[in-house]
């Protein structure tokens, strides 16, 4: 689903009748950066710090969010 430049990723298998659960609200650029940085460092903390620095954000994605992005790329080979 594409919405004002943001790609919304939904938990697989969630019924649309009940409404999808929002997993993440980051652009493909943000998601790609997170996965790449995690693979380079192997550290969630380093990944979060780099994200804050790179994008000038006060808050970074949670460890759980990064884990799900990495798992998605490993399993499916793509972010979208």
mmCIF file of the N, C-alpha and C atoms, coordinates in Angstrom:
data_MODEL
# 
_entry.id   MODEL 
# 
loop_
_atom_site.group_PDB 
_atom_site.id 
_atom_site.type_symbol 
_atom_site.label_atom_id 
_atom_site.label_alt_id 
_atom_site.label_comp_id 
_atom_site.label_asym_id 
_atom_site.label_entity_id 
_atom_site.label_seq_id 
_atom_site.pdbx_PDB_ins_code 
_atom_site.Cartn_x 
_atom_site.Cartn_y 
_atom_site.Cartn_z 
_atom_site.occupancy 
_atom_site.B_iso_or_equiv 
_atom_site.pdbx_formal_charge 
_atom_site.auth_seq_id 
_atom_site.auth_comp_id 
_atom_site.auth_asym_id 
_atom_site.auth_atom_id 
_atom_site.pdbx_PDB_model_num 
ATOM 1   N N  . UNK A 1 1  ? 0.853   -1.176  0.000  1.00 0.00 ? 1  UNK A N  1 
ATOM 2   C CA . UNK A 1 1  ? 0.000   0.000   0.000  1.00 0.00 ? 1  UNK A CA 1 
ATOM 3   C C  . UNK A 1 1  ? 0.894   1.232   0.000  1.00 0.00 ? 1  UNK A C  1 
ATOM 4   N N  . UNK A 1 2  ? 0.616   2.160   -0.882 1.00 0.00 ? 2  UNK A N  1 
ATOM 5   C CA . UNK A 1 2  ? 1.419   3.374   -0.993 1.00 0.00 ? 2  UNK A CA 1 
ATOM 6   C C  . UNK A 1 2  ? 0.566   4.554   -0.546 1.00 0.00 ? 2  UNK A C  1 
ATOM 7   N N  . UNK A 1 3  ? 1.119   5.377   0.316  1.00 0.00 ? 3  UNK A N  1 
ATOM 8   C CA . UNK A 1 3  ? 0.371   6.466   0.908  1.00 0.00 ? 3  UNK A CA 1 
ATOM 9   C C  . UNK A 1 3  ? 1.304   7.652   1.127  1.00 0.00 ? 3  UNK A C  1 
ATOM 10  N N  . UNK A 1 4  ? 1.167   8.720   0.404  1.00 0.00 ? 4  UNK A N  1 
ATOM 11  C CA . UNK A 1 4  ? 1.947   9.943   0.565  1.00 0.00 ? 4  UNK A CA 1 
ATOM 12  C C  . UNK A 1 4  ? 3.443   9.641   0.755  1.00 0.00 ? 4  UNK A C  1 
ATOM 13  N N  . UNK A 1 5  ? 3.992   8.780   -0.089 1.00 0.00 ? 5  UNK A N  1 
ATOM 14  C CA . UNK A 1 5  ? 5.411   8.488   -0.028 1.00 0.00 ? 5  UNK A CA 1 
ATOM 15  C C  . UNK A 1 5  ? 5.824   7.509   1.051  1.00 0.00 ? 5  UNK A C  1 
ATOM 16  N N  . UNK A 1 6  ? 4.892   7.106   1.907  1.00 0.00 ? 6  UNK A N  1 
ATOM 17  C CA . UNK A 1 6  ? 5.228   6.146   2.962  1.00 0.00 ? 6  UNK A CA 1 
ATOM 18  C C  . UNK A 1 6  ? 4.713   4.774   2.580  1.00 0.00 ? 6  UNK A C  1 
ATOM 19  N N  . UNK A 1 7  ? 5.521   3.775   2.822  1.00 0.00 ? 7  UNK A N  1 
ATOM 20  C CA . UNK A 1 7  ? 5.103   2.407   2.561  1.00 0.00 ? 7  UNK A CA 1 
ATOM 21  C C  . UNK A 1 7  ? 4.711   1.792   3.896  1.00 0.00 ? 7  UNK A C  1 
ATOM 22  N N  . UNK A 1 8  ? 3.477   1.362   3.989  1.00 0.00 ? 8  UNK A N  1 
ATOM 23  C CA . UNK A 1 8  ? 2.992   0.741   5.211  1.00 0.00 ? 8  UNK A CA 1 
ATOM 24  C C  . UNK A 1 8  ? 3.142   -0.760  5.078  1.00 0.00 ? 8  UNK A C  1 
ATOM 25  N N  . UNK A 1 9  ? 3.750   -1.369  6.070  1.00 0.00 ? 9  UNK A N  1 
ATOM 26  C CA . UNK A 1 9  ? 3.929   -2.813  6.035  1.00 0.00 ? 9  UNK A CA 1 
ATOM 27  C C  . UNK A 1 9  ? 3.005   -3.421  7.078  1.00 0.00 ? 9  UNK A C  1 
ATOM 28  N N  . UNK A 1 10 ? 2.279   -4.428  6.678  1.00 0.00 ? 10 UNK A N  1 
ATOM 29  C CA . UNK A 1 10 ? 1.300   -5.029  7.561  1.00 0.00 ? 10 UNK A CA 1 
ATOM 30  C C  . UNK A 1 10 ? 1.731   -6.426  7.953  1.00 0.00 ? 10 UNK A C  1 
ATOM 31  N N  . UNK A 1 11 ? 1.345   -6.826  9.143  1.00 0.00 ? 11 UNK A N  1 
ATOM 32  C CA . UNK A 1 11 ? 1.649   -8.160  9.617  1.00 0.00 ? 11 UNK A CA 1 
ATOM 33  C C  . UNK A 1 11 ? 0.931   -9.159  8.731  1.00 0.00 ? 11 UNK A C  1 
ATOM 34  N N  . UNK A 1 12 ? 1.668   -10.157 8.266  1.00 0.00 ? 12 UNK A N  1 
ATOM 35  C CA . UNK A 1 12 ? 1.106   -11.161 7.379  1.00 0.00 ? 12 UNK A CA 1 
ATOM 36  C C  . UNK A 1 12 ? -0.041  -11.890 8.058  1.00 0.00 ? 12 UNK A C  1 
ATOM 37  N N  . UNK A 1 13 ? -1.071  -12.175 7.285  1.00 0.00 ? 13 UNK A N  1 
ATOM 38  C CA . UNK A 1 13 ? -2.178  -12.976 7.781  1.00 0.00 ? 13 UNK A CA 1 
ATOM 39  C C  . UNK A 1 13 ? -3.211  -12.192 8.571  1.00 0.00 ? 13 UNK A C  1 
ATOM 40  N N  . UNK A 1 14 ? -3.002  -10.927 8.791  1.00 0.00 ? 14 UNK A N  1 
ATOM 41  C CA . UNK A 1 14 ? -3.973  -10.135 9.545  1.00 0.00 ? 14 UNK A CA 1 
ATOM 42  C C  . UNK A 1 14 ? -5.197  -9.874  8.666  1.00 0.00 ? 14 UNK A C  1 
ATOM 43  N N  . UNK A 1 15 ? -6.340  -10.097 9.201  1.00 0.00 ? 15 UNK A N  1 
ATOM 44  C CA . UNK A 1 15 ? -7.582  -9.913  8.457  1.00 0.00 ? 15 UNK A CA 1 
ATOM 45  C C  . UNK A 1 15 ? -7.830  -8.435  8.197  1.00 0.00 ? 15 UNK A C  1 
ATOM 46  N N  . UNK A 1 16 ? -8.094  -8.095  6.943  1.00 0.00 ? 16 UNK A N  1 
ATOM 47  C CA . UNK A 1 16 ? -8.398  -6.704  6.613  1.00 0.00 ? 16 UNK A CA 1 
ATOM 48  C C  . UNK A 1 16 ? -9.775  -6.302  7.132  1.00 0.00 ? 16 UNK A C  1 
ATOM 49  N N  . UNK A 1 17 ? -10.650 -7.283  7.367  1.00 0.00 ? 17 UNK A N  1 
ATOM 50  C CA . UNK A 1 17 ? -11.970 -6.975  7.903  1.00 0.00 ? 17 UNK A CA 1 
ATOM 51  C C  . UNK A 1 17 ? -11.841 -6.401  9.314  1.00 0.00 ? 17 UNK A C  1 
ATOM 52  N N  . UNK A 1 18 ? -10.885 -6.933  10.082 1.00 0.00 ? 18 UNK A N  1 
ATOM 53  C CA . UNK A 1 18 ? -10.650 -6.419  11.435 1.00 0.00 ? 18 UNK A CA 1 
ATOM 54  C C  . UNK A 1 18 ? -9.743  -5.205  11.415 1.00 0.00 ? 18 UNK A C  1 
ATOM 55  N N  . UNK A 1 19 ? -9.118  -4.979  10.281 1.00 0.00 ? 19 UNK A N  1 
ATOM 56  C CA . UNK A 1 19 ? -8.181  -3.874  10.169 1.00 0.00 ? 19 UNK A CA 1 
ATOM 57  C C  . UNK A 1 19 ? -6.765  -4.376  10.335 1.00 0.00 ? 19 UNK A C  1 
ATOM 58  N N  . UNK A 1 20 ? -5.873  -3.953  9.455  1.00 0.00 ? 20 UNK A N  1 
ATOM 59  C CA . UNK A 1 20 ? -4.494  -4.421  9.521  1.00 0.00 ? 20 UNK A CA 1 
ATOM 60  C C  . UNK A 1 20 ? -3.759  -3.819  10.715 1.00 0.00 ? 20 UNK A C  1 
ATOM 61  N N  . UNK A 1 21 ? -2.828  -4.566  11.260 1.00 0.00 ? 21 UNK A N  1 
ATOM 62  C CA . UNK A 1 21 ? -1.987  -4.038  12.330 1.00 0.00 ? 21 UNK A CA 1 
ATOM 63  C C  . UNK A 1 21 ? -0.809  -3.341  11.668 1.00 0.00 ? 21 UNK A C  1 
ATOM 64  N N  . UNK A 1 22 ? -0.566  -2.119  12.065 1.00 0.00 ? 22 UNK A N  1 
ATOM 65  C CA . UNK A 1 22 ? 0.528   -1.354  11.499 1.00 0.00 ? 22 UNK A CA 1 
ATOM 66  C C  . UNK A 1 22 ? 1.834   -1.820  12.116 1.00 0.00 ? 22 UNK A C  1 
ATOM 67  N N  . UNK A 1 23 ? 2.734   -2.322  11.294 1.00 0.00 ? 23 UNK A N  1 
ATOM 68  C CA . UNK A 1 23 ? 4.018   -2.807  11.772 1.00 0.00 ? 23 UNK A CA 1 
ATOM 69  C C  . UNK A 1 23 ? 5.021   -1.668  11.796 1.00 0.00 ? 23 UNK A C  1 
ATOM 70  N N  . UNK A 1 24 ? 5.026   -0.888  10.780 1.00 0.00 ? 24 UNK A N  1 
ATOM 71  C CA . UNK A 1 24 ? 6.043   0.132   10.655 1.00 0.00 ? 24 UNK A CA 1 
ATOM 72  C C  . UNK A 1 24 ? 5.525   1.225   9.729  1.00 0.00 ? 24 UNK A C  1 
ATOM 73  N N  . UNK A 1 25 ? 6.045   2.403   9.914  1.00 0.00 ? 25 UNK A N  1 
ATOM 74  C CA . UNK A 1 25 ? 5.624   3.500   9.063  1.00 0.00 ? 25 UNK A CA 1 
ATOM 75  C C  . UNK A 1 25 ? 6.861   4.243   8.572  1.00 0.00 ? 25 UNK A C  1 
ATOM 76  N N  . UNK A 1 26 ? 7.745   3.528   7.923  1.00 0.00 ? 26 UNK A N  1 
ATOM 77  C CA . UNK A 1 26 ? 8.974   4.101   7.430  1.00 0.00 ? 26 UNK A CA 1 
ATOM 78  C C  . UNK A 1 26 ? 9.031   3.988   5.914  1.00 0.00 ? 26 UNK A C  1 
ATOM 79  N N  . UNK A 1 27 ? 9.749   4.912   5.301  1.00 0.00 ? 27 UNK A N  1 
ATOM 80  C CA . UNK A 1 27 ? 9.911   4.851   3.852  1.00 0.00 ? 27 UNK A CA 1 
ATOM 81  C C  . UNK A 1 27 ? 10.817  3.673   3.506  1.00 0.00 ? 27 UNK A C  1 
ATOM 82  N N  . UNK A 1 28 ? 10.845  3.327   2.249  1.00 0.00 ? 28 UNK A N  1 
ATOM 83  C CA . UNK A 1 28 ? 11.725  2.257   1.788  1.00 0.00 ? 28 UNK A CA 1 
ATOM 84  C C  . UNK A 1 28 ? 13.176  2.645   2.069  1.00 0.00 ? 28 UNK A C  1 
ATOM 85  N N  . UNK A 1 29 ? 13.499  3.915   1.941  1.00 0.00 ? 29 UNK A N  1 
ATOM 86  C CA . UNK A 1 29 ? 14.852  4.403   2.234  1.00 0.00 ? 29 UNK A CA 1 
ATOM 87  C C  . UNK A 1 29 ? 15.212  4.131   3.693  1.00 0.00 ? 29 UNK A C  1 
ATOM 88  N N  . UNK A 1 30 ? 14.289  4.463   4.606  1.00 0.00 ? 30 UNK A N  1 
ATOM 89  C CA . UNK A 1 30 ? 14.520  4.207   6.036  1.00 0.00 ? 30 UNK A CA 1 
ATOM 90  C C  . UNK A 1 30 ? 14.684  2.719   6.303  1.00 0.00 ? 30 UNK A C  1 
ATOM 91  N N  . UNK A 1 31 ? 13.785  1.927   5.754  1.00 0.00 ? 31 UNK A N  1 
ATOM 92  C CA . UNK A 1 31 ? 13.816  0.477   5.983  1.00 0.00 ? 31 UNK A CA 1 
ATOM 93  C C  . UNK A 1 31 ? 15.102  -0.132  5.442  1.00 0.00 ? 31 UNK A C  1 
ATOM 94  N N  . UNK A 1 32 ? 15.484  0.265   4.240  1.00 0.00 ? 32 UNK A N  1 
ATOM 95  C CA . UNK A 1 32 ? 16.716  -0.236  3.645  1.00 0.00 ? 32 UNK A CA 1 
ATOM 96  C C  . UNK A 1 32 ? 17.932  0.142   4.467  1.00 0.00 ? 32 UNK A C  1 
ATOM 97  N N  . UNK A 1 33 ? 17.942  1.376   4.961  1.00 0.00 ? 33 UNK A N  1 
ATOM 98  C CA . UNK A 1 33 ? 19.039  1.836   5.806  1.00 0.00 ? 33 UNK A CA 1 
ATOM 99  C C  . UNK A 1 33 ? 19.136  0.984   7.066  1.00 0.00 ? 33 UNK A C  1 
ATOM 100 N N  . UNK A 1 34 ? 17.999  0.722   7.701  1.00 0.00 ? 34 UNK A N  1 
ATOM 101 C CA . UNK A 1 34 ? 17.983  -0.067  8.933  1.00 0.00 ? 34 UNK A CA 1 
ATOM 102 C C  . UNK A 1 34 ? 18.513  -1.482  8.717  1.00 0.00 ? 34 UNK A C  1 
ATOM 103 N N  . UNK A 1 35 ? 18.054  -2.140  7.665  1.00 0.00 ? 35 UNK A N  1 
ATOM 104 C CA . UNK A 1 35 ? 18.488  -3.509  7.385  1.00 0.00 ? 35 UNK A CA 1 
ATOM 105 C C  . UNK A 1 35 ? 19.983  -3.531  7.061  1.00 0.00 ? 35 UNK A C  1 
ATOM 106 N N  . UNK A 1 36 ? 20.408  -2.620  6.196  1.00 0.00 ? 36 UNK A N  1 
ATOM 107 C CA . UNK A 1 36 ? 21.819  -2.564  5.803  1.00 0.00 ? 36 UNK A CA 1 
ATOM 108 C C  . UNK A 1 36 ? 22.715  -2.302  7.017  1.00 0.00 ? 36 UNK A C  1 
ATOM 109 N N  . UNK A 1 37 ? 22.307  -1.353  7.865  1.00 0.00 ? 37 UNK A N  1 
ATOM 110 C CA . UNK A 1 37 ? 23.111  -1.004  9.036  1.00 0.00 ? 37 UNK A CA 1 
ATOM 111 C C  . UNK A 1 37 ? 23.157  -2.162  10.034 1.00 0.00 ? 37 UNK A C  1 
ATOM 112 N N  . UNK A 1 38 ? 22.034  -2.867  10.183 1.00 0.00 ? 38 UNK A N  1 
ATOM 113 C CA . UNK A 1 38 ? 22.043  -4.016  11.095 1.00 0.00 ? 38 UNK A CA 1 
ATOM 114 C C  . UNK A 1 38 ? 22.988  -5.090  10.576 1.00 0.00 ? 38 UNK A C  1 
ATOM 115 N N  . UNK A 1 39 ? 22.964  -5.361  9.279  1.00 0.00 ? 39 UNK A N  1 
ATOM 116 C CA . UNK A 1 39 ? 23.857  -6.372  8.710  1.00 0.00 ? 39 UNK A CA 1 
ATOM 117 C C  . UNK A 1 39 ? 25.320  -5.955  8.845  1.00 0.00 ? 39 UNK A C  1 
ATOM 118 N N  . UNK A 1 40 ? 25.601  -4.667  8.743  1.00 0.00 ? 40 UNK A N  1 
ATOM 119 C CA . UNK A 1 40 ? 26.984  -4.185  8.872  1.00 0.00 ? 40 UNK A CA 1 
ATOM 120 C C  . UNK A 1 40 ? 27.490  -4.296  10.305 1.00 0.00 ? 40 UNK A C  1 
ATOM 121 N N  . UNK A 1 41 ? 26.636  -3.941  11.261 1.00 0.00 ? 41 UNK A N  1 
ATOM 122 C CA . UNK A 1 41 ? 27.086  -3.859  12.655 1.00 0.00 ? 41 UNK A CA 1 
ATOM 123 C C  . UNK A 1 41 ? 26.713  -5.082  13.492 1.00 0.00 ? 41 UNK A C  1 
ATOM 124 N N  . UNK A 1 42 ? 25.577  -5.713  13.165 1.00 0.00 ? 42 UNK A N  1 
ATOM 125 C CA . UNK A 1 42 ? 25.102  -6.835  13.970 1.00 0.00 ? 42 UNK A CA 1 
ATOM 126 C C  . UNK A 1 42 ? 24.552  -6.391  15.314 1.00 0.00 ? 42 UNK A C  1 
ATOM 127 N N  . UNK A 1 43 ? 24.316  -5.093  15.475 1.00 0.00 ? 43 UNK A N  1 
ATOM 128 C CA . UNK A 1 43 ? 23.866  -4.539  16.752 1.00 0.00 ? 43 UNK A CA 1 
ATOM 129 C C  . UNK A 1 43 ? 22.632  -3.667  16.544 1.00 0.00 ? 43 UNK A C  1 
ATOM 130 N N  . UNK A 1 44 ? 21.597  -3.937  17.337 1.00 0.00 ? 44 UNK A N  1 
ATOM 131 C CA . UNK A 1 44 ? 20.378  -3.128  17.243 1.00 0.00 ? 44 UNK A CA 1 
ATOM 132 C C  . UNK A 1 44 ? 20.636  -1.720  17.762 1.00 0.00 ? 44 UNK A C  1 
ATOM 133 N N  . UNK A 1 45 ? 21.396  -1.606  18.845 1.00 0.00 ? 45 UNK A N  1 
ATOM 134 C CA . UNK A 1 45 ? 21.690  -0.288  19.423 1.00 0.00 ? 45 UNK A CA 1 
ATOM 135 C C  . UNK A 1 45 ? 22.469  0.580   18.431 1.00 0.00 ? 45 UNK A C  1 
ATOM 136 N N  . UNK A 1 46 ? 23.483  -0.002  17.801 1.00 0.00 ? 46 UNK A N  1 
ATOM 137 C CA . UNK A 1 46 ? 24.277  0.749   16.815 1.00 0.00 ? 46 UNK A CA 1 
ATOM 138 C C  . UNK A 1 46 ? 23.404  1.156   15.631 1.00 0.00 ? 46 UNK A C  1 
ATOM 139 N N  . UNK A 1 47 ? 22.492  0.277   15.241 1.00 0.00 ? 47 UNK A N  1 
ATOM 140 C CA . UNK A 1 47 ? 21.574  0.551   14.139 1.00 0.00 ? 47 UNK A CA 1 
ATOM 141 C C  . UNK A 1 47 ? 20.652  1.723   14.495 1.00 0.00 ? 47 UNK A C  1 
ATOM 142 N N  . UNK A 1 48 ? 20.121  1.709   15.712 1.00 0.00 ? 48 UNK A N  1 
ATOM 143 C CA . UNK A 1 48 ? 19.227  2.782   16.160 1.00 0.00 ? 48 UNK A CA 1 
ATOM 144 C C  . UNK A 1 48 ? 19.972  4.118   16.246 1.00 0.00 ? 48 UNK A C  1 
ATOM 145 N N  . UNK A 1 49 ? 21.188  4.093   16.761 1.00 0.00 ? 49 UNK A N  1 
ATOM 146 C CA . UNK A 1 49 ? 21.994  5.313   16.867 1.00 0.00 ? 49 UNK A CA 1 
ATOM 147 C C  . UNK A 1 49 ? 22.311  5.882   15.486 1.00 0.00 ? 49 UNK A C  1 
ATOM 148 N N  . UNK A 1 50 ? 22.698  5.008   14.573 1.00 0.00 ? 50 UNK A N  1 
ATOM 149 C CA . UNK A 1 50 ? 22.997  5.450   13.199 1.00 0.00 ? 50 UNK A CA 1 
ATOM 150 C C  . UNK A 1 50 ? 21.750  6.029   12.537 1.00 0.00 ? 50 UNK A C  1 
ATOM 151 N N  . UNK A 1 51 ? 20.584  5.434   12.788 1.00 0.00 ? 51 UNK A N  1 
ATOM 152 C CA . UNK A 1 51 ? 19.327  5.932   12.225 1.00 0.00 ? 51 UNK A CA 1 
ATOM 153 C C  . UNK A 1 51 ? 19.052  7.348   12.719 1.00 0.00 ? 51 UNK A C  1 
ATOM 154 N N  . UNK A 1 52 ? 19.187  7.557   14.020 1.00 0.00 ? 52 UNK A N  1 
ATOM 155 C CA . UNK A 1 52 ? 18.944  8.890   14.592 1.00 0.00 ? 52 UNK A CA 1 
ATOM 156 C C  . UNK A 1 52 ? 19.889  9.923   13.980 1.00 0.00 ? 52 UNK A C  1 
ATOM 157 N N  . UNK A 1 53 ? 21.144  9.550   13.839 1.00 0.00 ? 53 UNK A N  1 
ATOM 158 C CA . UNK A 1 53 ? 22.152  10.459  13.278 1.00 0.00 ? 53 UNK A CA 1 
ATOM 159 C C  . UNK A 1 53 ? 21.878  10.747  11.804 1.00 0.00 ? 53 UNK A C  1 
ATOM 160 N N  . UNK A 1 54 ? 21.631  9.696   11.037 1.00 0.00 ? 54 UNK A N  1 
ATOM 161 C CA . UNK A 1 54 ? 21.436  9.836   9.585  1.00 0.00 ? 54 UNK A CA 1 
ATOM 162 C C  . UNK A 1 54 ? 20.210  10.668  9.226  1.00 0.00 ? 54 UNK A C  1 
ATOM 163 N N  . UNK A 1 55 ? 19.100  10.433  9.941  1.00 0.00 ? 55 UNK A N  1 
ATOM 164 C CA . UNK A 1 55 ? 17.842  11.088  9.575  1.00 0.00 ? 55 UNK A CA 1 
ATOM 165 C C  . UNK A 1 55 ? 17.442  12.219  10.512 1.00 0.00 ? 55 UNK A C  1 
ATOM 166 N N  . UNK A 1 56 ? 18.273  12.545  11.498 1.00 0.00 ? 56 UNK A N  1 
ATOM 167 C CA . UNK A 1 56 ? 17.985  13.651  12.407 1.00 0.00 ? 56 UNK A CA 1 
ATOM 168 C C  . UNK A 1 56 ? 16.735  13.436  13.241 1.00 0.00 ? 56 UNK A C  1 
ATOM 169 N N  . UNK A 1 57 ? 16.475  12.200  13.601 1.00 0.00 ? 57 UNK A N  1 
ATOM 170 C CA . UNK A 1 57 ? 15.279  11.860  14.385 1.00 0.00 ? 57 UNK A CA 1 
ATOM 171 C C  . UNK A 1 57 ? 15.631  11.719  15.856 1.00 0.00 ? 57 UNK A C  1 
ATOM 172 N N  . UNK A 1 58 ? 14.703  12.047  16.714 1.00 0.00 ? 58 UNK A N  1 
ATOM 173 C CA . UNK A 1 58 ? 14.903  11.834  18.156 1.00 0.00 ? 58 UNK A CA 1 
ATOM 174 C C  . UNK A 1 58 ? 14.625  10.393  18.535 1.00 0.00 ? 58 UNK A C  1 
ATOM 175 N N  . UNK A 1 59 ? 13.680  9.779   17.833 1.00 0.00 ? 59 UNK A N  1 
ATOM 176 C CA . UNK A 1 59 ? 13.306  8.403   18.138 1.00 0.00 ? 59 UNK A CA 1 
ATOM 177 C C  . UNK A 1 59 ? 13.711  7.502   16.978 1.00 0.00 ? 59 UNK A C  1 
ATOM 178 N N  . UNK A 1 60 ? 14.098  6.296   17.329 1.00 0.00 ? 60 UNK A N  1 
ATOM 179 C CA . UNK A 1 60 ? 14.482  5.310   16.315 1.00 0.00 ? 60 UNK A CA 1 
ATOM 180 C C  . UNK A 1 60 ? 13.527  4.125   16.425 1.00 0.00 ? 60 UNK A C  1 
ATOM 181 N N  . UNK A 1 61 ? 13.441  3.324   15.391 1.00 0.00 ? 61 UNK A N  1 
ATOM 182 C CA . UNK A 1 61 ? 12.595  2.134   15.437 1.00 0.00 ? 61 UNK A CA 1 
ATOM 183 C C  . UNK A 1 61 ? 13.042  1.189   16.560 1.00 0.00 ? 61 UNK A C  1 
ATOM 184 N N  . UNK A 1 62 ? 12.088  0.478   17.097 1.00 0.00 ? 62 UNK A N  1 
ATOM 185 C CA . UNK A 1 62 ? 12.384  -0.461  18.178 1.00 0.00 ? 62 UNK A CA 1 
ATOM 186 C C  . UNK A 1 62 ? 13.174  -1.654  17.670 1.00 0.00 ? 62 UNK A C  1 
ATOM 187 N N  . UNK A 1 63 ? 13.754  -2.394  18.599 1.00 0.00 ? 63 UNK A N  1 
ATOM 188 C CA . UNK A 1 63 ? 14.487  -3.615  18.264 1.00 0.00 ? 63 UNK A CA 1 
ATOM 189 C C  . UNK A 1 63 ? 13.563  -4.583  17.533 1.00 0.00 ? 63 UNK A C  1 
ATOM 190 N N  . UNK A 1 64 ? 12.343  -4.695  18.007 1.00 0.00 ? 64 UNK A N  1 
ATOM 191 C CA . UNK A 1 64 ? 11.351  -5.593  17.403 1.00 0.00 ? 64 UNK A CA 1 
ATOM 192 C C  . UNK A 1 64 ? 11.075  -5.210  15.950 1.00 0.00 ? 64 UNK A C  1 
ATOM 193 N N  . UNK A 1 65 ? 10.943  -3.927  15.684 1.00 0.00 ? 65 UNK A N  1 
ATOM 194 C CA . UNK A 1 65 ? 10.681  -3.443  14.324 1.00 0.00 ? 65 UNK A CA 1 
ATOM 195 C C  . UNK A 1 65 ? 11.848  -3.796  13.402 1.00 0.00 ? 65 UNK A C  1 
ATOM 196 N N  . UNK A 1 66 ? 13.061  -3.568  13.880 1.00 0.00 ? 66 UNK A N  1 
ATOM 197 C CA . UNK A 1 66 ? 14.247  -3.878  13.075 1.00 0.00 ? 66 UNK A CA 1 
ATOM 198 C C  . UNK A 1 66 ? 14.328  -5.383  12.823 1.00 0.00 ? 66 UNK A C  1 
ATOM 199 N N  . UNK A 1 67 ? 14.045  -6.188  13.853 1.00 0.00 ? 67 UNK A N  1 
ATOM 200 C CA . UNK A 1 67 ? 14.060  -7.644  13.702 1.00 0.00 ? 67 UNK A CA 1 
ATOM 201 C C  . UNK A 1 67 ? 13.081  -8.092  12.625 1.00 0.00 ? 67 UNK A C  1 
ATOM 202 N N  . UNK A 1 68 ? 11.900  -7.510  12.616 1.00 0.00 ? 68 UNK A N  1 
ATOM 203 C CA . UNK A 1 68 ? 10.880  -7.887  11.633 1.00 0.00 ? 68 UNK A CA 1 
ATOM 204 C C  . UNK A 1 68 ? 11.296  -7.485  10.218 1.00 0.00 ? 68 UNK A C  1 
ATOM 205 N N  . UNK A 1 69 ? 11.922  -6.325  10.080 1.00 0.00 ? 69 UNK A N  1 
ATOM 206 C CA . UNK A 1 69 ? 12.405  -5.902  8.761  1.00 0.00 ? 69 UNK A CA 1 
ATOM 207 C C  . UNK A 1 69 ? 13.494  -6.847  8.252  1.00 0.00 ? 69 UNK A C  1 
ATOM 208 N N  . UNK A 1 70 ? 14.439  -7.182  9.119  1.00 0.00 ? 70 UNK A N  1 
ATOM 209 C CA . UNK A 1 70 ? 15.533  -8.078  8.742  1.00 0.00 ? 70 UNK A CA 1 
ATOM 210 C C  . UNK A 1 70 ? 14.981  -9.454  8.378  1.00 0.00 ? 70 UNK A C  1 
ATOM 211 N N  . UNK A 1 71 ? 14.041  -9.957  9.179  1.00 0.00 ? 71 UNK A N  1 
ATOM 212 C CA . UNK A 1 71 ? 13.430  -11.264 8.909  1.00 0.00 ? 71 UNK A CA 1 
ATOM 213 C C  . UNK A 1 71 ? 12.705  -11.251 7.565  1.00 0.00 ? 71 UNK A C  1 
ATOM 214 N N  . UNK A 1 72 ? 12.000  -10.167 7.284  1.00 0.00 ? 72 UNK A N  1 
ATOM 215 C CA . UNK A 1 72 ? 11.264  -10.067 6.026  1.00 0.00 ? 72 UNK A CA 1 
ATOM 216 C C  . UNK A 1 72 ? 12.207  -10.125 4.832  1.00 0.00 ? 72 UNK A C  1 
ATOM 217 N N  . UNK A 1 73 ? 13.335  -9.405  4.928  1.00 0.00 ? 73 UNK A N  1 
ATOM 218 C CA . UNK A 1 73 ? 14.293  -9.415  3.833  1.00 0.00 ? 73 UNK A CA 1 
ATOM 219 C C  . UNK A 1 73 ? 14.938  -10.797 3.700  1.00 0.00 ? 73 UNK A C  1 
ATOM 220 N N  . UNK A 1 74 ? 15.268  -11.421 4.818  1.00 0.00 ? 74 UNK A N  1 
ATOM 221 C CA . UNK A 1 74 ? 15.855  -12.773 4.766  1.00 0.00 ? 74 UNK A CA 1 
ATOM 222 C C  . UNK A 1 74 ? 14.889  -13.783 4.164  1.00 0.00 ? 74 UNK A C  1 
ATOM 223 N N  . UNK A 1 75 ? 13.627  -13.718 4.574  1.00 0.00 ? 75 UNK A N  1 
ATOM 224 C CA . UNK A 1 75 ? 12.633  -14.682 4.121  1.00 0.00 ? 75 UNK A CA 1 
ATOM 225 C C  . UNK A 1 75 ? 12.174  -14.452 2.680  1.00 0.00 ? 75 UNK A C  1 
ATOM 226 N N  . UNK A 1 76 ? 11.924  -13.181 2.342  1.00 0.00 ? 76 UNK A N  1 
ATOM 227 C CA . UNK A 1 76 ? 11.327  -12.859 1.036  1.00 0.00 ? 76 UNK A CA 1 
ATOM 228 C C  . UNK A 1 76 ? 12.302  -12.247 0.045  1.00 0.00 ? 76 UNK A C  1 
ATOM 229 N N  . UNK A 1 77 ? 13.417  -11.743 0.548  1.00 0.00 ? 77 UNK A N  1 
ATOM 230 C CA . UNK A 1 77 ? 14.398  -11.116 -0.346 1.00 0.00 ? 77 UNK A CA 1 
ATOM 231 C C  . UNK A 1 77 ? 14.028  -9.720  -0.790 1.00 0.00 ? 77 UNK A C  1 
ATOM 232 N N  . UNK A 1 78 ? 13.035  -9.110  -0.140 1.00 0.00 ? 78 UNK A N  1 
ATOM 233 C CA . UNK A 1 78 ? 12.643  -7.750  -0.507 1.00 0.00 ? 78 UNK A CA 1 
ATOM 234 C C  . UNK A 1 78 ? 12.001  -7.038  0.684  1.00 0.00 ? 78 UNK A C  1 
ATOM 235 N N  . UNK A 1 79 ? 11.924  -5.716  0.607  1.00 0.00 ? 79 UNK A N  1 
ATOM 236 C CA . UNK A 1 79 ? 11.348  -4.908  1.691  1.00 0.00 ? 79 UNK A CA 1 
ATOM 237 C C  . UNK A 1 79 ? 9.844   -4.682  1.526  1.00 0.00 ? 79 UNK A C  1 
ATOM 238 N N  . UNK A 1 80 ? 9.392   -4.657  0.297  1.00 0.00 ? 80 UNK A N  1 
ATOM 239 C CA . UNK A 1 80 ? 7.990   -4.302  0.042  1.00 0.00 ? 80 UNK A CA 1 
ATOM 240 C C  . UNK A 1 80 ? 7.164   -5.535  -0.150 1.00 0.00 ? 80 UNK A C  1 
# 
